[in-house]
């Protein structure tokens, strides 16, 4: 399942990491250069 998370702050990153560990495809929507590929 693909999941998009709006916000790459502390909570969004934490939830995204947990979802990736559970086997989901996670995409982040963030403003500015918060995430490096």
N, C-alpha and C positions, 0 to 999 in steps of 0.2 A: 504494500500500500504506500502511496506517495502522500507525504504530509508537508505542508508549508507552514512555517512559523514566522509570524510578523514580529520582528524584534529580536535582536541578537545580544541582548543584555544578559545579566546574570541568570535570570529565570528562564528566558528563552533558550539560552545555551545549555542550561542544565536539563531542561525538558527535552531538547533536541538530542543531547547525548544519551539520555535514557531511552529515547525512541530508537536511536540507531542501534544501541545495544540489544534492543528487543527485535531488531531485524527490519525496521521500517526504513524507507527512503525518505530522508528529511531534507528539505530545502528551506533556507533562511531568506527572509526579506528584511534587509537592513538599510538604513540610510548612512551614507558616509563609508569610509574605509575601515569598518569594524572587523570584517572577515577577510582573511587572506586565503586564496585557494590552495 
